[in-house]
Amino acid sequence: MLRDSIYFIFSGEVEGILRLKIRVFYHDKCFDGACSASLFARFHRECVGTSASYEFHGLVHRAGALFNEADFIGDENAIVDFKYSASPRITWWFDHHLSAFLTPEDQAHYLRGQQDGSQTMRKFYDPQYPSCTSFIAHIASTRFGFDAAPLAELVRWADIVDSARYESAESAVEMAAPAMKLTMVIESTQDPALVPRLIPLLTSMSLQQVLDQPFVQELLPPLLERHEKSIALIRERSVCEQGTIYFDITDHPTEGYNKFIPYYLHPRATYNVGLSKSSFRTKVAVGSNPWTTRKPEEMVNLATLCERYGGGGHARVGAISFPPEKGDLARQAAAEIVAELRAHEAAL
């Protein structure tokens, strides 16, 4: 197994066509990332039909290099729901994040490929889509004749989860829907084999059927207990002033928490800045309340704000990753962002 690699293989016979190994790199610990990888593999298998196997490799945002060129060893290598790589080994790319390019050079490389026609059939970018899953479904359907109709439930929930289109903070935090529990499992797992094991199932059965798998069900009780503890901890630590929530839970390392808890606890807030620590990074999460009454033109572009510190994301939600031992730098960045957001709110 390659360094830091995470993969799962499923095979299919392809008669009369060269059969290749396809490596799919996806945004790890992310529901949309897992759904994107699953939908891409099904589309590729049905419409391109050149693969003998698919391998799934999770990518995470961290301080330093995000890609290892030595990992791109597939006959084809695809990246979905993650930043652009200019590597000549990457043959497919789909993303919908505003901060899709690590450097101006990467963006220029992508644009050159679009202009000269060398990438127009294989590399796709549109930040207007609420999820990468729905973006892939659209491109696969309109350009390759893929039938995405059987996957309507998956696409709908990827849109809801990744763009926070929940009816309320209560529905997001109380997690009644199967997709919400699967999101918790995907975001929280420390088992490198779990998400690759889930990925093929996401486009072969309903979300409830995926959730009902014994290997998933056995994970739920401790995760739900931890979820309740996260609510209590963030309730204790969070402070909301001038429309902006701030909390620091770096002394309670966690691999993830429900990002809607702050708005569940402080429903009138506009923004949220949370400091947390996991095994591989100290994270500054910067978000905006999906249920805010602020007009779009009154909102700060959080992707642009996070990019100043080497992070990125969407206009309404972003993040910055620091090395685990650089908590002081993360705390300084968080303090500056909180001050700016509170000043912005005070000026309205």
C-alpha positions as CSV (number, residue, x, y, z in Angstrom):
1,M,0.0,0.0,0.0
2,L,1.3,3.5,-0.9
3,R,2.1,6.0,1.9
4,D,-1.0,7.6,3.3
5,S,-3.2,5.8,0.7
6,I,-6.7,4.6,1.4
7,Y,-8.3,2.4,-1.2
8,F,-11.0,-0.1,-2.0
9,I,-11.3,-2.1,-5.2
10,F,-14.4,-3.4,-6.9
11,S,-14.2,-5.2,-10.2
12,G,-16.3,-5.6,-13.3
13,E,-15.8,-7.5,-16.5
14,V,-15.4,-5.4,-19.7
15,E,-15.4,-7.4,-22.9
16,G,-13.6,-6.3,-25.9
17,I,-12.2,-3.2,-24.3
18,L,-8.9,-2.4,-22.7
19,R,-9.4,-2.8,-19.0
20,L,-7.6,-0.3,-16.8
21,K,-7.0,0.5,-13.1
22,I,-8.8,3.8,-12.2
23,R,-7.7,5.6,-9.0
24,V,-10.3,8.0,-7.6
25,F,-9.1,10.7,-5.2
26,Y,-11.8,12.3,-3.2
27,H,-12.4,14.8,-0.4
28,D,-12.1,12.5,2.7
29,K,-14.2,12.8,5.8
30,C,-16.9,14.5,3.7
31,F,-20.3,13.2,2.7
32,D,-20.2,15.0,-0.7
33,G,-16.7,13.7,-1.3
34,A,-17.8,10.1,-0.8
35,C,-20.9,10.6,-2.9
36,S,-18.8,12.2,-5.6
37,A,-16.4,9.3,-5.7
38,S,-19.2,6.8,-5.9
39,L,-21.1,8.6,-8.6
40,F,-18.0,9.2,-10.7
41,A,-17.1,5.5,-10.5
42,R,-20.6,4.4,-11.6
43,F,-20.6,6.9,-14.4
44,H,-17.2,5.9,-15.6
45,R,-18.0,2.2,-15.4
46,E,-21.3,2.6,-17.3
47,C,-20.3,5.3,-19.9
48,V,-16.5,5.0,-20.4
49,G,-16.3,1.3,-19.7
50,T,-12.5,0.9,-19.7
51,S,-11.9,-0.1,-16.1
52,A,-11.2,-3.4,-14.5
53,S,-11.0,-1.9,-11.0
54,Y,-11.6,1.3,-9.0
55,E,-9.4,2.3,-6.1
56,F,-10.6,5.1,-3.7
57,H,-8.0,7.3,-2.0
58,G,-9.0,10.0,0.5
59,L,-7.5,13.5,0.5
60,V,-7.7,15.9,3.3
61,H,-6.9,19.6,3.7
62,R,-3.8,20.0,5.8
63,A,-0.9,22.4,6.1
64,G,1.8,21.8,3.4
65,A,1.5,19.7,0.3
66,L,-1.9,18.2,-0.4
67,F,-0.8,15.8,-3.1
68,N,1.8,13.2,-3.4
69,E,2.8,12.6,-7.1
70,A,3.8,9.1,-6.3
71,D,0.2,8.2,-5.5
72,F,-1.0,8.9,-9.1
73,I,-0.2,5.4,-10.3
74,G,-3.5,4.5,-11.9
75,D,-3.9,4.0,-15.6
76,E,-6.3,6.9,-15.1
77,N,-6.3,9.1,-12.0
78,A,-9.4,11.2,-11.1
79,I,-9.8,13.9,-8.4
80,V,-13.3,14.8,-7.3
81,D,-14.5,17.4,-4.8
82,F,-10.9,18.6,-4.1
83,K,-8.4,21.1,-5.3
84,Y,-6.8,21.1,-8.7
85,S,-3.6,19.3,-9.5
86,A,-1.5,20.2,-12.5
87,S,0.1,16.8,-12.6
88,P,0.0,15.3,-16.1
89,R,-1.0,12.0,-14.4
90,I,-4.5,13.4,-13.6
91,T,-6.9,12.5,-16.3
92,W,-10.2,13.6,-14.7
93,W,-11.1,16.4,-12.3
94,F,-14.4,17.7,-11.0
95,D,-14.7,20.5,-8.3
96,H,-17.2,23.1,-7.2
97,H,-15.3,25.1,-4.5
98,L,-14.5,28.7,-5.0
99,S,-11.0,28.0,-3.7
100,A,-10.3,25.2,-6.2
101,F,-6.8,26.3,-7.1
102,L,-3.8,26.2,-4.7
103,T,-1.9,28.7,-6.8
104,P,-2.4,31.2,-9.7
105,E,-0.2,28.9,-11.7
106,D,-2.6,25.9,-11.2
107,Q,-5.5,28.1,-12.3
108,A,-3.6,29.2,-15.4
109,H,-2.7,25.6,-16.2
110,Y,-6.4,24.6,-16.0
111,L,-7.5,27.6,-18.2
112,R,-4.9,26.8,-20.8
113,G,-6.1,23.3,-21.0
114,Q,-9.7,24.5,-21.5
115,Q,-8.6,27.0,-24.2
116,D,-6.5,24.7,-26.2
117,G,-9.1,21.8,-25.9
118,S,-6.8,19.4,-24.3
119,Q,-8.8,19.2,-21.1
120,T,-12.3,20.1,-22.1
121,M,-13.6,16.6,-22.0
122,R,-12.0,15.5,-18.8
123,K,-11.6,18.4,-16.4
124,F,-14.6,20.3,-15.2
125,Y,-15.1,23.2,-12.7
126,D,-18.2,25.2,-11.7
127,P,-18.5,26.9,-8.3
128,Q,-22.2,27.5,-8.8
129,Y,-23.2,23.9,-8.0
130,P,-24.3,23.2,-4.4
131,S,-22.4,19.9,-4.3
132,C,-19.8,18.2,-6.4
133,T,-22.1,15.2,-6.7
134,S,-24.8,17.2,-8.5
135,F,-22.1,18.8,-10.7
136,I,-20.8,15.3,-11.7
137,A,-24.3,14.1,-12.3
138,H,-25.0,17.1,-14.6
139,I,-21.8,16.7,-16.6
140,A,-22.1,12.9,-16.9
141,S,-25.8,13.2,-18.0
142,T,-25.4,16.1,-20.5
143,R,-22.0,15.2,-22.0
144,F,-21.8,11.4,-21.7
145,G,-25.4,10.2,-21.7
146,F,-25.3,8.9,-18.2
147,D,-28.7,8.1,-16.6
148,A,-28.5,9.8,-13.2
149,A,-32.2,9.4,-12.4
150,P,-31.8,6.3,-10.2
151,L,-29.4,8.4,-8.0
152,A,-31.8,11.2,-7.4
153,E,-31.9,10.6,-3.6
154,L,-28.1,10.6,-3.4
155,V,-27.7,13.8,-5.4
156,R,-30.5,15.6,-3.4
157,W,-28.9,14.8,-0.1
158,A,-25.4,15.7,-1.3
159,D,-26.8,19.1,-2.2
160,I,-28.6,19.5,1.2
161,V,-25.6,18.4,3.2
162,D,-22.8,20.3,1.3
163,S,-24.7,23.6,1.0
164,A,-26.5,23.4,4.4
165,R,-30.0,23.4,2.9
166,Y,-31.6,22.0,6.0
167,E,-35.0,23.2,7.1
168,S,-33.6,24.3,10.4
169,A,-30.7,24.0,12.8
170,E,-32.7,21.5,14.7
171,S,-33.1,19.2,11.7
172,A,-29.3,19.5,11.0
173,V,-28.3,18.7,14.6
174,E,-30.9,16.2,15.6
175,M,-30.0,14.1,12.5
176,A,-33.2,12.1,11.9
177,A,-32.5,11.4,8.2
178,P,-30.2,8.5,7.2
179,A,-28.0,11.0,5.2
180,M,-27.3,12.9,8.4
181,K,-26.2,9.9,10.3
182,L,-24.0,8.7,7.4
183,T,-22.5,12.2,7.4
184,M,-21.6,11.8,11.1
185,V,-20.0,8.4,10.4
186,I,-18.0,9.7,7.5
187,E,-16.8,12.8,9.2
188,S,-15.9,11.1,12.4
189,T,-14.2,7.8,11.4
190,Q,-10.6,7.1,12.1
191,D,-10.7,3.8,10.3
192,P,-9.0,4.4,6.9
193,A,-10.9,1.5,5.3
194,L,-14.4,2.7,6.3
195,V,-15.2,5.4,3.7
196,P,-13.7,3.4,0.8
197,R,-15.9,0.5,1.9
198,L,-19.0,2.8,1.9
199,I,-18.3,4.5,-1.4
200,P,-19.4,1.6,-3.8
201,L,-22.6,1.1,-1.7
202,L,-23.8,4.7,-2.1
203,T,-24.7,4.2,-5.7
204,S,-25.9,0.6,-5.4
205,M,-28.5,0.9,-2.6
206,S,-30.6,3.5,-0.8
207,L,-29.1,5.6,1.9
208,Q,-31.2,3.8,4.5
209,Q,-29.9,0.5,3.3
210,V,-26.3,1.8,3.6
211,L,-27.1,3.0,7.1
212,D,-28.5,-0.4,7.9
213,Q,-25.3,-2.3,7.1
214,P,-24.1,-4.0,10.3
215,F,-20.6,-2.5,10.1
216,V,-22.3,1.0,10.0
217,Q,-24.9,0.3,12.7
218,E,-22.2,-0.8,15.2
219,L,-20.6,2.6,15.0
220,L,-23.7,4.7,15.7
221,P,-24.1,4.4,19.5
222,P,-20.7,5.8,20.5
223,L,-20.9,8.4,17.8
224,L,-24.3,9.6,18.9
225,E,-23.0,9.8,22.5
226,R,-20.0,11.8,21.4
227,H,-22.4,14.1,19.4
228,E,-24.3,14.9,22.6
229,K,-21.0,15.6,24.4
230,S,-20.0,18.0,21.6
231,I,-23.2,19.9,22.0
232,A,-22.5,20.3,25.7
233,L,-18.9,21.3,25.2
234,I,-19.7,23.9,22.5
235,R,-22.5,25.2,24.6
236,E,-20.0,25.7,27.5
237,R,-17.2,27.2,25.3
238,S,-19.0,29.3,22.7
239,V,-19.5,33.1,23.0
240,C,-21.7,35.1,20.6
241,E,-20.9,38.8,20.3
242,Q,-21.8,41.2,17.5
243,G,-23.4,38.4,15.5
244,T,-20.2,36.2,15.5
245,I,-19.8,33.0,17.6
246,Y,-16.3,32.0,18.7
247,F,-15.2,28.9,20.6
248,D,-11.9,27.0,21.2
249,I,-12.1,23.2,21.9
250,T,-8.5,22.4,20.9
251,D,-7.9,20.9,24.4
252,H,-10.5,18.3,23.5
253,P,-9.1,16.7,20.3
254,T,-11.7,15.5,17.9
255,E,-11.9,14.2,14.4
256,G,-15.0,16.3,13.7
257,Y,-18.2,17.7,15.1
258,N,-21.5,18.7,13.6
259,K,-20.8,22.2,12.2
260,F,-24.4,23.4,12.8
261,I,-24.2,23.0,16.6
262,P,-23.1,26.7,17.0
263,Y,-26.3,27.9,15.2
264,Y,-28.4,25.5,17.1
265,L,-27.1,27.1,20.3
266,H,-27.0,30.7,19.0
267,P,-29.7,30.9,16.3
268,R,-29.4,34.7,15.9
269,A,-25.7,34.6,15.0
270,T,-24.6,35.4,11.5
271,Y,-21.1,33.9,11.6
272,N,-19.2,31.2,13.5
273,V,-15.4,30.7,14.0
274,G,-14.4,27.5,15.7
275,L,-11.0,26.2,16.7
276,S,-10.6,22.5,16.9
277,K,-7.7,20.0,16.8
278,S,-7.5,16.5,15.3
279,S,-4.8,14.0,14.7
280,F,-3.4,15.7,11.7
281,R,-4.2,19.4,12.0
282,T,-5.4,22.4,14.0
283,K,-8.4,23.7,12.2
284,V,-10.1,27.1,12.0
285,A,-13.6,26.6,10.8
286,V,-15.3,29.7,9.5
287,G,-19.0,29.5,8.6
288,S,-22.2,31.6,8.2
289,N,-25.6,30.8,9.6
290,P,-27.7,29.1,6.8
291,W,-30.8,30.6,8.4
292,T,-29.5,34.1,8.7
293,T,-31.8,37.0,7.7
294,R,-28.9,38.9,6.3
295,K,-29.1,39.7,2.6
296,P,-26.5,38.1,0.3
297,E,-24.9,41.4,-0.5
298,E,-24.4,42.0,3.2
299,M,-22.4,38.8,3.7
300,V,-18.6,38.5,3.9
301,N,-17.1,36.1,1.3
302,L,-15.6,33.5,3.7
303,A,-13.6,31.7,1.0
304,T,-11.7,34.9,0.2
305,L,-11.2,35.6,3.9
306,C,-9.8,32.1,4.5
307,E,-7.5,32.3,1.5
308,R,-5.5,35.0,3.2
309,Y,-4.3,32.4,5.7
310,G,-3.8,29.6,3.2
311,G,-7.3,28.1,3.5
312,G,-10.4,28.4,1.3
313,G,-13.8,27.0,0.7
314,H,-17.1,28.4,-0.4
315,A,-18.5,32.0,-0.1
316,R,-20.6,30.9,2.9
317,V,-18.2,28.4,4.6
318,G,-14.5,27.9,4.7
319,A,-11.6,26.6,6.8
320,I,-7.9,26.9,7.4
321,S,-5.6,24.1,8.3
322,F,-2.5,24.5,10.5
323,P,0.0,21.8,11.7
324,P,-1.3,20.2,14.9
325,E,1.5,21.9,16.9
326,K,0.8,25.4,15.5
327,G,-2.1,26.1,17.7
328,D,-0.8,29.6,18.5
329,L,-0.9,30.6,14.8
330,A,-4.3,29.1,14.4
331,R,-5.5,31.0,17.4
332,Q,-4.1,34.3,16.1
333,A,-5.8,33.8,12.7
334,A,-9.1,32.9,14.4
335,A,-8.9,36.1,16.6
336,E,-8.2,38.3,13.5
337,I,-11.1,36.7,11.6
338,V,-13.5,37.1,14.6
339,A,-12.5,40.7,15.0
340,E,-13.1,41.4,11.2
341,L,-16.5,39.7,11.2
342,R,-17.7,41.4,14.3
343,A,-16.6,44.8,12.9
344,H,-18.4,44.0,9.7
345,E,-21.6,43.1,11.6
346,A,-21.3,46.2,13.8
347,A,-21.1,48.4,10.7
348,L,-24.4,47.2,9.2
